[in-house]
Amino acid sequence: MTVPYDAFLLVSFGGPEGPADVLPFLENVLRGRNVPRERMLEVAAHYQHFGGKSPINDQNRALLAAVEKDFAATGIKLPVYWGNRNWHPMLPDTLRRMKQDGVKRAIAFFTSAFSSYSGCRQYRENIAAAQAEVDEGAPQVDKLRVFFNHPGFIEPMVEKSATALAQIPTERRNKAQLLFTAHSIPQSMAATCQYEIQLQEASRLIAAGVARDDWRLVYQSRSGPPNQPWLEPDVGVAIKEIAQSGGKDVVVVPLGFISDHMEVLFDLDEEAQNIARQLGLHMVRAATVGTHPRFVRMIRELVQERLSENPVRLSLGALGPSHDVCPVDCCAYQPRKPA
């Protein structure tokens, strides 16, 4: 069988590498979006709190190195590349380098487990724009399916959640509240995709893995204007409700993020933790999947699916494996000004 791909491409969000990068990076992120400048400056302060450097790029370098090592050990002979939406290495630069290297067709892994405009379709639009910029000879890029219910994602998250729960004193552990959190998106965006359904299913699978049926899905990190409806409840509101109901402990699982980047380090470890502390609530934040060996193996398994004539398409739960090729209207979304 002729191998249909000649490269692997990691596609991610990107982040600033130093203080001077922060505002240009955020301007890239927010271009064309109806986000108040005050909110942009507020988020800029979050990055400056950590020295103006996002951890996401180093985390992607570590993930790419782990994938490359796994490929070498299992006989997958695909060179690996990396391109970002919002900061260097930018997708047009990466595709240009791939063209120079003779790459014709690449398989792409997006660092988002769930379907939405911002988590999938927008990346596909970014790739199409990069291909147009590179022009003739730009490599074809096919994305791997979303992996919200793949055992290679769920099993490590069960392990991380169990480790977090183990930090609650034994006598209080059964009463600890379990919150799964993901990046909020506008309700109008959520109406065009399977984001909420997939998050609910992944939360259910992980909760079952730690033998808990008392859990809640919450959201965080909204950035739109106050009068635009976004998915709720906010994690901070949920923490306050737990304290008001007499709860003593909460475990927050950052389900919507695969690494400890800014929305985790600031929005959870700083803001949410401060809310819990002020209310006398003991909060433990579960780790993200990062470069967990099972997660790295999952990426290889997804690639092997696409290389195989008779693929094994692993998934857990009731929803089954997601599609390989997105329908034309998949996650379609046009931002609208709020009424």
C-alpha positions as CSV (number, residue, x, y, z in Angstrom):
1,M,0.0,0.0,0.0
2,T,1.3,3.5,-0.9
3,V,1.5,5.6,2.2
4,P,-0.9,8.5,1.6
5,Y,0.9,11.0,3.8
6,D,4.5,12.3,3.8
7,A,4.4,14.6,6.9
8,F,2.8,15.2,10.3
9,L,1.7,18.7,11.3
10,L,0.9,19.8,14.8
11,V,-1.5,22.7,14.7
12,S,-2.0,24.9,17.7
13,F,-3.0,28.3,19.1
14,G,0.4,29.8,19.8
15,G,1.5,32.2,22.5
16,P,4.0,35.0,23.2
17,E,7.6,34.2,24.0
18,G,8.4,37.4,25.8
19,P,6.9,40.7,27.1
20,A,7.2,42.5,23.7
21,D,5.2,39.8,22.0
22,V,2.1,40.0,24.3
23,L,0.1,42.8,22.6
24,P,0.9,41.8,19.0
25,F,-0.1,38.3,19.9
26,L,-3.4,39.3,21.5
27,E,-4.1,41.6,18.5
28,N,-3.7,38.5,16.3
29,V,-6.0,36.5,18.5
30,L,-8.7,39.2,18.7
31,R,-8.6,40.5,15.1
32,G,-12.1,40.8,13.7
33,R,-13.7,39.9,17.1
34,N,-16.0,42.2,19.1
35,V,-13.8,42.2,22.3
36,P,-13.4,45.4,24.3
37,R,-9.9,46.8,24.4
38,E,-10.1,46.9,28.2
39,R,-10.5,43.1,28.1
40,M,-7.5,42.7,25.9
41,L,-5.4,44.8,28.3
42,E,-6.7,42.7,31.2
43,V,-5.6,39.5,29.5
44,A,-2.3,41.1,28.6
45,A,-1.7,41.7,32.3
46,H,-2.3,38.0,32.9
47,Y,0.6,37.2,30.5
48,Q,2.9,39.9,32.0
49,H,2.2,38.3,35.4
50,F,4.1,35.3,34.1
51,G,6.9,37.3,32.6
52,G,5.2,37.9,29.2
53,K,5.7,34.3,28.2
54,S,3.0,31.7,27.6
55,P,3.9,28.2,28.5
56,I,2.0,26.8,25.5
57,N,4.9,26.9,23.0
58,D,7.3,25.0,25.3
59,Q,4.5,22.5,25.9
60,N,3.9,22.0,22.2
61,R,7.7,21.5,21.7
62,A,7.6,18.8,24.4
63,L,4.6,17.2,22.8
64,L,6.1,17.3,19.3
65,A,9.3,15.7,20.6
66,A,7.4,13.0,22.3
67,V,5.4,12.3,19.2
68,E,8.6,12.2,17.1
69,K,10.2,9.7,19.5
70,D,7.0,7.5,19.5
71,F,6.9,7.6,15.7
72,A,10.6,6.5,15.5
73,A,10.0,3.7,17.9
74,T,7.0,2.3,16.0
75,G,8.2,2.7,12.5
76,I,6.1,5.7,11.3
77,K,8.4,7.5,9.0
78,L,6.8,10.9,8.9
79,P,8.8,14.1,9.5
80,V,7.0,16.4,12.1
81,Y,6.2,20.0,11.7
82,W,4.4,22.6,13.8
83,G,2.4,25.7,12.9
84,N,0.3,28.1,15.0
85,R,-2.7,30.3,14.4
86,N,-1.6,33.4,16.4
87,W,2.2,33.3,17.0
88,H,5.4,31.9,15.6
89,P,5.9,29.4,14.1
90,M,2.9,30.8,12.1
91,L,1.1,28.4,9.7
92,P,2.1,30.2,6.5
93,D,5.8,30.0,7.4
94,T,5.5,26.3,8.3
95,L,3.6,25.4,5.1
96,R,6.2,27.3,3.1
97,R,9.0,25.3,4.8
98,M,7.1,22.1,4.1
99,K,6.8,23.0,0.5
100,Q,10.5,23.6,0.3
101,D,11.1,20.2,1.9
102,G,9.0,18.6,-0.8
103,V,6.0,17.7,1.4
104,K,2.9,17.1,-0.8
105,R,0.3,15.8,1.8
106,A,0.3,16.1,5.5
107,I,-1.9,14.7,8.3
108,A,-2.6,17.3,11.0
109,F,-3.3,17.0,14.7
110,F,-5.2,20.0,16.2
111,T,-4.6,20.6,19.9
112,S,-8.3,20.7,20.7
113,A,-10.3,17.7,21.7
114,F,-13.7,19.1,21.0
115,S,-15.6,20.4,18.0
116,S,-16.4,24.1,17.7
117,Y,-15.7,26.9,15.3
118,S,-12.7,28.2,17.3
119,G,-11.5,24.7,18.1
120,C,-11.7,23.1,14.6
121,R,-13.2,25.0,11.7
122,Q,-11.3,28.2,12.3
123,Y,-8.0,26.2,12.2
124,R,-9.1,24.7,8.9
125,E,-9.7,28.2,7.6
126,N,-6.3,29.2,8.9
127,I,-4.7,26.4,7.0
128,A,-6.6,27.3,3.8
129,A,-5.5,30.9,4.1
130,A,-1.9,29.7,4.7
131,Q,-2.1,27.5,1.6
132,A,-3.4,30.4,-0.5
133,E,-0.5,32.6,0.8
134,V,2.1,29.9,-0.1
135,D,0.3,29.5,-3.4
136,E,1.3,26.9,-6.0
137,G,2.8,23.8,-4.5
138,A,1.4,24.3,-1.0
139,P,1.0,20.9,0.7
140,Q,-2.5,19.4,1.1
141,V,-3.4,19.1,4.8
142,D,-5.9,16.7,6.2
143,K,-7.0,16.9,9.9
144,L,-7.3,14.0,12.3
145,R,-10.6,13.5,14.0
146,V,-11.5,15.1,17.3
147,F,-10.5,12.9,20.2
148,F,-12.9,13.9,23.0
149,N,-13.9,10.3,23.6
150,H,-10.8,8.4,22.6
151,P,-9.4,6.2,25.3
152,G,-6.0,7.8,24.9
153,F,-7.6,11.1,26.1
154,I,-10.1,9.8,28.6
155,E,-7.9,7.3,30.4
156,P,-5.1,9.8,31.3
157,M,-7.8,12.3,32.4
158,V,-9.3,9.6,34.7
159,E,-5.8,9.1,36.2
160,K,-5.3,12.9,36.6
161,S,-8.7,13.3,38.2
162,A,-8.1,10.4,40.6
163,T,-4.8,11.9,41.6
164,A,-6.5,15.2,42.4
165,L,-9.3,13.5,44.4
166,A,-6.6,11.7,46.4
167,Q,-5.4,15.1,47.7
168,I,-8.7,15.5,49.5
169,P,-8.7,14.1,53.1
170,T,-10.2,10.6,53.1
171,E,-13.0,11.5,55.5
172,R,-14.2,14.3,53.2
173,R,-13.4,12.8,49.8
174,N,-16.8,11.4,49.0
175,K,-18.4,14.8,49.5
176,A,-15.8,16.8,47.4
177,Q,-17.5,18.5,44.5
178,L,-16.2,17.6,41.0
179,L,-16.2,20.4,38.4
180,F,-15.2,19.8,34.8
181,T,-14.3,23.1,33.1
182,A,-13.7,24.2,29.5
183,H,-13.3,27.5,27.6
184,S,-16.7,29.2,27.3
185,I,-17.8,30.2,23.8
186,P,-20.7,32.3,22.6
187,Q,-24.1,30.6,22.7
188,S,-24.6,31.3,19.0
189,M,-21.3,29.4,18.3
190,A,-22.3,26.5,20.6
191,A,-25.6,26.2,18.6
192,T,-23.7,25.3,15.4
193,C,-21.5,22.5,16.8
194,Q,-21.3,19.5,19.2
195,Y,-19.2,21.3,21.7
196,E,-21.5,21.0,24.7
197,I,-22.6,17.4,23.9
198,Q,-19.0,16.3,23.6
199,L,-18.0,18.0,26.8
200,Q,-20.9,16.4,28.6
201,E,-19.9,13.0,27.3
202,A,-16.2,13.3,28.1
203,S,-17.1,14.6,31.6
204,R,-19.5,11.6,32.2
205,L,-16.8,9.1,31.0
206,I,-14.1,10.6,33.3
207,A,-16.5,10.8,36.3
208,A,-17.4,7.2,35.8
209,G,-13.7,6.3,35.7
210,V,-13.3,7.8,39.2
211,A,-16.6,6.2,40.4
212,R,-18.4,9.6,40.8
213,D,-21.9,10.5,39.6
214,D,-22.1,13.9,41.3
215,W,-20.3,16.2,38.8
216,R,-20.9,19.4,37.0
217,L,-19.7,20.9,33.7
218,V,-18.8,24.6,34.0
219,Y,-17.0,27.2,31.8
220,Q,-14.3,29.7,32.1
221,S,-12.2,32.4,30.3
222,R,-15.0,34.2,28.4
223,S,-13.8,37.2,26.5
224,G,-16.9,38.7,24.8
225,P,-18.8,41.8,25.7
226,P,-21.1,41.5,28.8
227,N,-24.3,41.7,26.8
228,Q,-23.4,38.7,24.5
229,P,-24.6,35.4,25.9
230,W,-21.8,32.8,26.4
231,L,-22.0,29.3,27.9
232,E,-22.4,29.2,31.6
233,P,-22.1,28.7,34.6
234,D,-18.7,30.3,35.1
235,V,-16.3,28.2,37.2
236,G,-16.0,31.1,39.8
237,V,-19.8,31.2,40.2
238,A,-19.9,27.4,40.6
239,I,-17.2,27.6,43.3
240,K,-19.2,30.3,45.2
241,E,-22.3,28.1,45.0
242,I,-20.4,25.1,46.5
243,A,-19.3,27.3,49.4
244,Q,-22.7,28.7,50.0
245,S,-24.2,25.2,50.1
246,G,-21.7,24.2,52.9
247,G,-19.2,22.4,50.7
248,K,-15.6,22.0,52.0
249,D,-13.7,20.7,49.0
250,V,-13.8,21.1,45.2
251,V,-11.8,19.3,42.5
252,V,-11.5,21.3,39.2
253,V,-10.7,19.3,36.1
254,P,-9.6,21.4,33.1
255,L,-11.2,19.1,30.6
256,G,-11.2,21.6,27.7
257,F,-7.4,22.0,27.7
258,I,-4.6,19.5,26.9
259,S,-1.8,21.5,28.6
260,D,-1.3,23.9,31.4
261,H,-1.3,27.1,29.4
262,M,-2.5,30.6,30.4
263,E,-6.2,29.8,30.9
264,V,-5.2,27.1,33.3
265,L,-2.3,28.8,35.1
266,F,-4.1,32.2,35.6
267,D,-7.8,31.6,35.3
268,L,-7.8,28.5,37.5
269,D,-4.7,28.5,39.6
270,E,-4.9,32.2,40.3
271,E,-8.4,33.5,39.9
272,A,-10.5,30.4,40.7
273,Q,-8.1,29.4,43.5
274,N,-8.4,32.9,45.1
275,I,-12.2,32.7,45.0
276,A,-12.0,29.3,46.8
277,R,-9.5,30.5,49.3
278,Q,-11.5,33.6,50.2
279,L,-14.5,31.4,50.8
280,G,-12.6,28.9,52.9
281,L,-13.0,26.2,50.3
282,H,-10.2,23.7,49.7
283,M,-9.7,23.6,45.9
284,V,-7.5,21.1,44.1
285,R,-6.9,21.5,40.3
286,A,-6.3,18.3,38.3
287,A,-3.4,18.2,35.9
288,T,-4.0,18.4,32.1
289,V,-3.0,15.5,29.9
290,G,0.2,17.1,28.7
291,T,2.7,14.5,27.3
292,H,1.2,11.6,29.1
293,P,2.5,8.4,27.3
294,R,-1.1,7.2,26.6
295,F,-2.0,10.5,25.1
296,V,1.1,10.5,22.9
297,R,0.2,6.9,21.8
298,M,-3.3,8.1,21.0
299,I,-1.9,10.6,18.5
300,R,0.1,7.8,16.8
301,E,-3.1,5.6,16.8
302,L,-5.0,8.4,15.1
303,V,-2.3,8.6,12.5
304,Q,-2.3,4.8,12.0
305,E,-6.1,4.9,11.5
306,R,-5.5,7.1,8.4
307,L,-2.6,5.0,7.2
308,S,-4.6,1.8,7.4
309,E,-6.9,0.2,4.9
310,N,-8.8,-1.5,7.8
311,P,-8.6,1.1,10.6
312,V,-9.3,0.4,14.2
313,R,-11.3,3.5,15.3
314,L,-11.1,3.6,19.1
315,S,-13.7,5.4,21.2
316,L,-15.5,5.2,24.5
317,G,-19.1,5.9,25.4
318,A,-22.2,6.3,23.3
319,L,-21.2,8.8,20.6
320,G,-18.7,6.7,18.7
321,P,-15.7,8.0,16.8
322,S,-16.1,11.4,15.1
323,H,-15.8,11.9,11.4
324,D,-12.5,12.1,9.5
325,V,-13.8,14.6,6.9
326,C,-15.8,17.5,8.2
327,P,-19.1,18.2,6.5
328,V,-19.3,21.4,4.5
329,D,-21.3,23.2,7.2
330,C,-19.5,21.6,10.2
331,C,-19.1,24.1,13.1
332,A,-20.1,27.0,10.7
333,Y,-20.3,30.3,12.6
334,Q,-20.5,33.9,11.7
335,P,-19.9,36.3,14.7
336,R,-22.8,38.6,15.2
337,K,-23.0,41.8,17.1
338,P,-25.1,41.4,20.2
339,A,-28.6,43.0,20.2
